[in-house]
Amino acid sequence: MNFKGHITGGIITGAAITSTAIFLSKPLGIPAPPLVLGQIFGVALFFSMFPDLDISSIPQRWFFRAIFAVLLGLSYYDYFEVATLVALVSITPLLDHHRSWTHNVISVLLFPVVLACIYEYLLSKERFFDQWSADQVANHLSNHIWLVIACVSGWYTHLTLDFYQKKRFARN
């Protein structure tokens, strides 16, 4: 699947999850304020492109320009922990070759947990190192469940589009 297809899939997935968060936040008791709704859409869109960021291309260059701007903004407003996470996440696809771990179904489920662990580690540095806890990691995941859902859904959207594209070409 090409970049435009993944962007379109990400926009559709982001809109669907954001709409779901709007309608289900009150009945489920999971808050989704307007800022979080924008983050949900952005995370779904980001992760719909994420597995292909290891390919040197024009979309990759624009993506990293956008990440640079996001990092500047986060730094300006002193969100250094979030800026660190964004920087780490955005370079991880470059750690291996194309269609490696980023196209693995298990990675989609493990990645949010690893991010929560890293985030808890960064926060525990502000406290004392002995205060890091797995309970806090679970707490971060549950407090940010809409973002976790957006991450997993956006990434699975990418993998699904790739799968059906491959299947379509295999029939021809």
N, C-alpha and C positions, 0 to 999 in steps of 0.2 A: 504494500500500500504506500502511496506517496504521501508527502507532507500535508498536502491540502486535505486528503481524505482523513488523516489523523486529526487535523485541526477541526474539521467538521464534526467528526465523531466526538472530540473533546468538548466542543461547544454544546452538542446535543446532550451528552452525558452530564456536563456541568449544569446545564439548564434543568435537566430532569432531577438531579440530586438537590439542587438549590430549591426547586419547587417542592420536592418531597420534604425538605427540611422546614420550609415555611408552613406546610400543611400539617406536619406531624410533630413539630417542636412542642406545641402546647399539650396535645393529648399524651405524648410520651414523657413530658416533663424534661425534655432536653433543650436547653436554651439555644436559640439561633438568632442573635441580634444582627442588625444590618451589616456590620463590619464582618461578622463571621460568614454571612451569606456570600459576600464578595470573595472571602477567602475560600469558601467551599467551591465556588465556580472556578476560581483561579487554580486551585489544587487539582481539580478534575481535568482542567485543560492542560496544565503542566504535565501531569502524569500520563495523559493520552499521547504526548510527544516524547516523554522521557526515555523509553527503550531505544529510540533511534538517534539520540543525541551523541552517540559515538561515531556517527558518520560525518565526515567533513563535508559541509554543504552550506549553501546560503542560509537556509533556515537555522542551522546550528549557529552561524555567526550572529544572526539577529537575536536568537535566543540568548546567547551570552552577552550581547549588548543590553538586552532587557534585564538580565540578572545583575549586570554591573550597576544599572540604574536603581534596581531594587536594593542592592547592597548599600549604595550610597544613601538612599532614603532611610533604610533601617539604621545605619550608622549615625546619621544626622539626628534621629530621634532616640538614640541610645538603646536600641533593641539589639544589643550585641549577641545575645544568645540565639535569637532568631536568625540574625545575619550569618552566624556561624553555621547553623543548620542548613540554611539556603545554599551557602557556599559548598558545604560538604555534599549535599544532595545533588547539586547541579554538576559536580565533577565526577560523581561515581560512575556514570556510564562510560567514561573515558578510561576506566581502570582495566578494561578487558576488551576483547574483540566483539564485533557485531554479532548479534543473536547468541550471545553467551548468557550470563546470569540475568540480564535484563529481559530476556524473552523466556524465562523459566517461570512456570506457574507458582511454584513454591516461594520464589523471591517476592512475589506480589504480597504474600501474606506475612512474610518475615520482616520486610523492609519497614513497615510502620512501627513494629515492636523495637527494632534496632534504633530507629529515630527517637522513640520515646525514651529508650535507655540513654542515648547520647544527650538528649535534652535534660533528663534528670541528672546526669553527671554534670552538665554545665551549671545547672541550678544548685547542685550540692556543693560546687566549688565556692559559691557565695556563702554557703553555710559552712559547716565543717565536713571534711571528707567522710567521717564516720556516720554521717546522716543519710548517705545514699541508701535507698531501699527499693526493693522490687515492688512493694506496695505502692510507692509513689509512681513508679512506671505504669502500673495498672491504673492508678488514679489519673495520670496524664492521658492515657488512652481513652478512658471512659469520659473524661471532661472534654475531650476533643473528638468524640466519636464521629461527628459529621465530617471532620477533616480526614479521619481514617477511612470512612466510607468513600469519600471523594477520591482519595489516593488509590484505594483498591479498585474502585469502579473505573476511574480514568485509565489506569494501567491495564485492567482487563479489557477495556474497550479497544486499546491499541492491539493487544494480543488477539482478540477476536477478529478485528479487521484484517490483521496479517494472516490469520488462519484461513478466513474465507477467501482472501485474495489468492493465497497459495492453492487452495482447493479449486478455485475457478480456473486458474492457469493449468492445473494438472488435468482437468477434463478436456482442455482444448488441444 
